[in-house]
Amino acid sequence: MEYCVQTKNALETIQFAEKIAGHLKRQDLILLEGDLGAGKTTFTKGLAEGLGISQMVKSPTFTILREYRSGKLPLYHLDVYRLEEAGSDDLGIEEYIEGDGVAVVEWAHFIRDILPPDYLEITITRVSDEVRDIVLKPVGNRYEALCAEVMK
């Protein structure tokens, strides 16, 4: 089952992500897909705010990983786009995915072989300068229940 939401601006995208954050727990895994500029980092900012993280959230494009630990749960924001050709071996990504916080992985299709069987995949599509379509695709009972709660 998929759940679809349309946001009309960046603030609504952040607010929707905050709502999801209110239902997250340790070892939750969110996969973010979308073209460059779709709003993946904006969405992650909303997750961080919803987790009570006060640090400024930046794209991990050039660093692969950014950690935020000032909230009620740590947030691990990974961008694995650059691993398409390099591979994910020996980078320790699994430690973050299976860690003590919430892992958000952008471009996760490049590391599908190391992902656990359950996760929440979120695809963000840019409709116009401000409007975004956000599609939640839960994989596994945990994420199906999470989506049902968020969409109430």
Phi, psi and omega in degrees: 000143176240151178238133183241138177225143173244129177252147186263352178194174183299323180298317178295324177297315178298316181296322178294318178296322176301319179298316177297317181303328179296347181248003183276154177217174182307141178069014173287146183232124178242126176258125180251125177238151179157154179296166174303132180082006181289330180124020182296317179289323176300316178299316180295326175301319178295320176300315181299314178300318179294335177270002179079022180275126184265347180292153176286128180271127179237157177294135177270023186309315185265349182251349184073319185221137169232133179251138176231118187241009187272001183257192181290338173222146173294149177238125178250113184253110183248141173237107186259018180305317183288353179271000181307315181260332184281332183087166185251005182300138173063017177267349178076021181300324180302327180298325179280320180295325181256019187276200186268009182226206179254130178254130175243120185241116174274142179063037186298341180299342178283345181234026182310326184294342180250004182279146175291169184287340182244137180189171174247115177264129180237124177249127180248127180241131178280115180271319177208188181308320184250326189279136178230139168263129180240120181246123177261127177236097180283138176237110182106155184301320181303313185279334173295316178294320179300313180296319179300320178293314183297323186274000178300000000 
